[in-house]
């Protein structure tokens, strides 16, 4: 019975893999696209979010609706909840009725106050490592049935691979931008050293020493001092 | 002259700065040695030149500047 939807779903997921990186300007946009798709894959889903573990701490990195990060935060503050439990145990956790489920009372109360009545929490796993979770929230009790859980688990397995790849892609992008910025500052400092060498008839090493002593004396960054020097020279000063 | 690298490693650890981040900051200031050479220098291996050492010191000191501490890591010469 699930064969057809799974096939169509797989096509959608393949499209997601192809477009999620190129169609988004940043990592956050890519992750939000994944969260939106996770939510729209299930009829009963009213809000979704993605939790990633960073240095052992959970962080909501994308969401489709403002309620999702609020409910995630209730769990982070309490250090427990279905999302964290799914990540900890590496198992899907479905709550049919949050009003009746007594395991995480604070979370359940916060959810029902916000019109969220059921939840489906899935681990995001790559290889042996669980690095986050997909949190799906339902507006009705029993919003997620067995077949929804199967679809969501399939989605989560694809999403985990996509997320890991886009994270690597954007981290490489960030690194490249960071180095570009470093190169620009380096060029300014080299220019300032050149000016000092011309004026003071000194070596490059001595020019650097002069700049860093000025930085130390004025308690300012060397780049700022170099930048001022280059600007003044440009203005004929 | 042997350059004392212990204060650099202590400062780097205090700042919670990875060696790669330190190298990036050093590179930005005009440092010319590779990440591997900087790593060896910090580990007590083959040493960088006095100037390259001081560029590293300055990279650390600029991180301290962000924390309102004025150049606590000593340069190889005043």
HADDOCK unambig.tbl for C-alpha pairs under 7 A between the chains (distance, minus, plus):
assign (segid A and resid 182 and name CA) (segid B and resid 28 and name CA) 4.64 0.50 0.50
assign (segid A and resid 183 and name CA) (segid B and resid 28 and name CA) 6.19 0.50 0.50
assign (segid A and resid 185 and name CA) (segid B and resid 28 and name CA) 6.01 0.50 0.50
assign (segid A and resid 186 and name CA) (segid B and resid 28 and name CA) 4.67 0.50 0.50
assign (segid A and resid 186 and name CA) (segid B and resid 29 and name CA) 5.53 0.50 0.50
assign (segid A and resid 186 and name CA) (segid B and resid 30 and name CA) 5.46 0.50 0.50
assign (segid A and resid 189 and name CA) (segid B and resid 29 and name CA) 6.74 0.50 0.50
assign (segid A and resid 190 and name CA) (segid B and resid 30 and name CA) 6.91 0.50 0.50
assign (segid A and resid 205 and name CA) (segid B and resid 51 and name CA) 6.36 0.50 0.50
assign (segid A and resid 216 and name CA) (segid B and resid 70 and name CA) 6.97 0.50 0.50
assign (segid A and resid 216 and name CA) (segid B and resid 71 and name CA) 6.34 0.50 0.50
assign (segid A and resid 219 and name CA) (segid B and resid 70 and name CA) 6.16 0.50 0.50
assign (segid A and resid 221 and name CA) (segid B and resid 62 and name CA) 6.30 0.50 0.50
